[in-house]
C-alpha cells in the first residue's frame, strides 16, 4: 500500500510541478519570434534540422498550437521524431532549440505539456536548466 501511495503522490506532484514551471523560466511567443525569427513550421525540416532550424520554427509552432492540443503523446513523438530535450521526465516531448556550450550559456527547448491522459494541453518554450 505504501508503494501505491508513493507512486500516486509522485505522479500528482509531477503534474502539479509541470503546471507551475518550477524547473526554469519560459519565453513568450513574442520573445521567441524576436529571438529566433518566424519561419513556417515544416515537420520534415524540423525532424532533420539542427537546433537553429527548429528554433526558427518555434514561433510558428506556438502560434498554431491549437492543432496539437488533444493529441496523444505517442502521436507527437511519431510526428516530430524522438525528443532530445528533457522536462521533468521523459514522458513530456521536449525538443532542443538552443544548446548551452558552457555553464554560462542558456539552453532552450520546445516542450509539449501533457494532461493526465497524456494528451497535449499546451506548448511552451522553456529554459532547460541543465543542458550542456
N, C-alpha and C positions, 0 to 999 in steps of 0.2 A: 504494500500500500504506500510506503514511503517513496518508492521509486516512481510510482504513478503520480503522486502528488508533486514530487520534484520535477518530473517531466512537464506536467501541466503548468507549474509555476514558471519554468524556463521558457516555454512557448509563449505564455502570456506576457512575460517581461520582454521577450524579443519583439513581439508585436507592438507592445507599448513603446519601447525604445525606438523602433523604426518610425513611429509616428512623430516622435519628438526630436529626431535628428541629434541625439546625444553624441554621436561619433563624428562631429565636424560640422562645417557650415555648407550651405547650399548657395547656388547662384541663380538669380532671376533670369527669365528668358531674355530680357533686355540686356543684361550684363553679358550673357552668353553670346548674343548677336554682336555686341561691341567688341568682345574679346576675340572671337573665332570666326566671325562672318555668318552669312545666312544662306549657305548653299542648300539646294533642294535635296531632300533625303533620297538616296539611291541605295537600296538594300545590298545589291551586288557589290557596289563600291565600298559600302560600309563594312561588309564582311572581309573583303580582300584588302582594304586600305589600312594604313597605319593610323596612329592617333591623330595626326594632323588632318587627315581626310575625315575621320569620324567627328572631330571637333567642329569642322566646318559645317557639318550636317546637324549638330546638336540643336541649334535654334529651330530648324525645321521640324525635328522630332518633337520638341517641346510644344511648338505651335500646333501640331497636328496630333497630339497625344490622345485625343478622344477616340481615334480609330484603333488604339491599342487597349483602351480600357475594357476590362472584362475578359481579355484574352488569357488563357491558361498559361502558366509559366513555361511549360514544355513547348507550347506553340511559339512563344517569344524566342526561346533558345533555338528552335528549328529555323525561324525566320532570320534572326540576327547572328547566328553562329554561337560558338562556345564563348561564354563570358571570360574576360581576362582581368576584371576588377574584383573587388570584394566589399560587401556591405553587410555587416553583422553576421551573416552566414552565407554559405554558397547557394542557398535557396534563391536569393534575390539576384536576378541577372544584372550584372554591372559590367560596363564596357569602358575601358580607359580612353580618355581623350587627351590627357597630358600626363606624361610620366615625370617624376622627380628625378633629376640627375644627381642630386645631392640632398642632404638633410635640410638645407636651406631653401630648396625648391618646393613647389607645390605640385601635387598630383590631383587630377580631377577625373571624374568618371560620370557616365550616364547610368542611372540606376532606375530599374523598374520596380517600384514599390508594390507589394502584393497585399491582398486582403487575406482573411483567414482561410479562404478556399483556394489560395494560391493563384488568384487571378489579379491582373494588373489593375491597380486603383489610381496610380499616379506615376509620372516620370519626372525625375529630378536630375539636376547636375550637382554633384556632391563632391566636396573636397575629401579625397581619400587621405586619411591622416598618416598612413604608414607605408605607402608605396615608395620604393626607391629603386 
